[in-house]
Amino acid sequence: MTNCNFLFIILAQESLINFNLKNMSVKKEKSFVIIKPDGIQRSLIGEIIGRFERTGLKIVSMKFLIPTEEQCWKHYNKDDEWFLKKGTLILKDRLDAGVSADKEAIEYGKDIIKQLASFMTSGPVLAMVLEGNQAVGIVKKLVGSTEPLTSDVGTIRGDLTLDSYALAGVDGRAVRNLIHCSDSPEEAEREIKLWINENEIVNYKLIQEQILYDINLDGILE
């Protein structure tokens, strides 16, 4: 065997190992979800969890708790630039509607998180970690867009609630959209560390994982 052929075999083996590791990592992707107080109070826990489980996603951690205000501020993780940007939009809407401004733009931006924290601490929530292939993207697709009014039919928010930004704005409260989910794998990792202890994540297999992930489906026929 020539040195060139030997090198080719080594590179091919390394490529296969890297592919298998990446493939396994994708199957183990995690997303973080919170069923908010309105979802709990409307007894929608089973309905929401069922939608996730029907896709093949696996629950690897679940916690029922009442969040603290500090926890909520860390969760939403916004800075002054974000507050100013959002507050400026709110200020413009108020002035366009002929409503006077009684505070600086940045304070209107901070009010968004204050309202969210007030909502999230009003009662118990259910925090959970879901695991599976492309978990973050699958969960986002099932949950729908942030505003229930404009969420697609078939999504959790589109099917199960009717709140809107306009109504929430008039009432001076956070929009009640049933559920939070991570926007990216990186965000999921940060949020999981904030809400879930490492020893609260359970590694286990489901029987259905063979039909979802096994390449050859060995052992199905008797």
C-alpha positions in Angstrom: 0.0 0.0 0.0 1.4 3.4 -1.0 1.6 6.3 1.4 -1.0 8.1 -0.7 -3.5 5.3 -0.4 -2.8 4.9 3.4 -3.4 8.7 3.9 -6.6 8.5 1.9 -7.9 5.7 4.1 -7.0 7.6 7.3 -8.8 10.7 6.0 -11.8 8.7 5.0 -12.0 7.1 8.5 -11.7 10.5 10.2 -14.4 11.9 7.9 -16.7 9.0 8.8 -16.1 9.4 12.6 -16.8 13.1 12.3 -20.0 12.4 10.3 -21.2 9.9 12.9 -20.5 12.3 15.8 -22.3 15.1 14.0 -25.2 12.8 13.2 -25.5 11.7 16.8 -25.3 15.3 18.0 -28.2 16.3 15.7 -30.3 13.5 17.1 -29.6 14.8 20.6 -30.4 18.4 20.0 -32.3 20.0 22.9 -34.9 22.7 23.0 -36.2 24.5 26.1 -39.9 25.1 26.5 -42.1 26.9 29.2 -45.8 26.5 29.3 -46.8 29.9 30.7 -49.4 30.7 33.4 -52.2 31.0 30.9 -51.5 27.6 29.5 -51.5 26.1 33.0 -54.7 27.9 34.0 -56.5 26.8 30.9 -55.6 23.1 31.5 -53.7 22.9 28.2 -50.7 21.0 29.5 -51.7 17.6 28.0 -52.7 19.1 24.7 -49.4 21.0 24.3 -47.2 18.1 25.4 -49.1 15.8 23.1 -48.3 17.9 20.1 -44.6 17.6 20.9 -44.6 13.9 21.6 -46.5 13.1 18.4 -43.6 14.3 16.4 -41.2 11.9 18.1 -39.5 14.5 20.4 -38.6 13.1 23.8 -39.0 14.9 27.1 -35.8 14.6 29.1 -36.6 17.0 31.9 -39.7 18.6 33.4 -40.2 21.0 36.3 -43.3 22.7 37.8 -42.4 25.9 39.5 -43.3 29.6 40.1 -40.6 31.7 38.6 -38.9 34.6 40.4 -38.7 38.1 38.9 -34.9 37.9 38.8 -35.1 34.6 36.9 -37.4 36.2 34.3 -35.1 39.1 33.8 -32.1 36.8 33.3 -34.2 34.6 31.0 -35.2 37.4 28.6 -31.6 38.7 28.7 -32.1 42.1 27.1 -29.7 45.1 27.1 -30.2 48.9 26.9 -29.8 48.9 23.2 -32.8 46.5 22.9 -34.8 48.6 25.4 -34.1 51.8 23.5 -35.0 50.2 20.1 -38.3 48.8 21.3 -39.1 51.8 23.5 -38.6 54.2 20.5 -41.2 52.2 18.5 -43.7 52.3 21.4 -43.1 56.1 21.8 -43.7 56.7 18.1 -46.9 54.6 18.3 -48.1 56.7 21.2 -47.4 60.0 19.6 -49.0 58.9 16.3 -52.1 58.0 18.3 -52.1 61.4 19.9 -51.1 60.0 23.3 -48.5 62.0 25.2 -45.3 60.5 26.4 -44.7 60.4 30.2 -41.3 58.8 30.2 -38.1 58.3 28.1 -38.1 55.7 25.3 -35.8 53.4 27.1 -38.2 53.1 30.0 -41.0 52.1 27.7 -38.7 49.4 26.4 -38.1 48.2 30.0 -41.8 48.1 30.6 -42.0 45.2 28.1 -39.9 43.0 30.3 -41.6 44.2 33.5 -44.9 43.2 32.0 -43.5 39.8 31.0 -42.0 39.2 34.4 -45.3 40.2 36.1 -47.1 37.7 33.9 -44.6 34.9 34.3 -44.6 35.2 38.1 -48.4 35.3 38.4 -48.7 31.6 38.8 -47.0 28.2 38.2 -45.3 27.4 34.9 -44.1 24.1 33.4 -40.5 24.1 32.2 -39.2 21.3 30.1 -36.4 20.1 27.9 -37.2 18.3 24.6 -34.7 16.3 22.7 -34.5 15.0 19.2 -33.5 15.6 15.6 -33.7 19.4 14.9 -35.6 19.8 18.2 -35.3 23.6 18.2 -36.7 24.0 14.7 -39.5 21.4 15.2 -40.6 23.1 18.4 -40.7 26.5 16.8 -42.7 25.2 13.9 -45.3 23.6 16.3 -45.5 26.7 18.6 -46.1 29.3 15.9 -45.3 33.0 15.8 -45.2 35.1 18.9 -48.6 36.8 18.3 -51.4 34.3 18.5 -53.6 36.4 16.2 -51.2 36.0 13.3 -50.0 32.5 14.1 -50.8 29.9 11.4 -53.7 27.5 11.8 -52.3 24.2 13.1 -49.8 25.8 15.5 -50.2 25.8 19.3 -50.6 29.5 19.4 -52.8 29.7 16.3 -55.2 27.0 17.5 -55.4 27.4 21.2 -55.6 31.1 22.0 -56.9 34.4 20.5 -54.8 37.2 22.1 -53.1 39.9 20.1 -50.5 42.6 20.5 -53.2 45.3 20.1 -55.3 43.9 22.9 -52.3 43.4 25.2 -51.1 46.9 24.4 -54.5 48.5 25.3 -54.6 46.5 28.5 -51.0 47.4 29.4 -49.9 43.7 29.8 -47.8 41.0 28.2 -49.4 39.1 25.3 -50.8 35.8 26.6 -49.4 33.3 24.1 -49.3 30.1 26.2 -45.7 29.0 25.7 -42.1 30.0 25.3 -39.6 28.2 23.2 -35.9 28.7 22.3 -35.0 30.4 19.1 -31.7 28.6 18.5 -29.7 25.7 19.9 -27.3 28.3 21.5 -30.3 30.0 23.2 -31.6 26.7 24.3 -28.3 25.8 26.0 -28.3 29.1 27.9 -31.9 28.8 29.0 -31.6 25.2 30.1 -28.7 26.2 32.4 -30.8 29.0 33.9 -33.9 26.9 34.6 -32.8 23.2 34.9 -30.1 21.6 37.0 -27.8 19.3 35.1 -28.8 16.3 37.3 -32.5 17.0 36.4 -31.9 16.0 32.8 -32.5 12.2 32.3 -30.7 10.3 29.6 -32.9 7.4 28.4 -34.2 5.7 25.3 -37.7 5.4 24.0 -38.8 2.3 22.0 -40.0 4.5 19.2 -36.4 5.8 18.6 -35.6 2.7 16.6 -38.2 3.5 14.0 -37.2 7.2 14.0 -33.4 6.8 13.9 -32.3 3.3 13.2 -30.8 3.1 9.6 -31.8 -0.4 8.7 -34.8 -0.9 11.0 -33.3 -4.2 12.1 -35.4 -6.5 14.3 -38.9 -5.4 13.1 -39.7 -8.7 11.2 -40.2 -11.8 13.3 
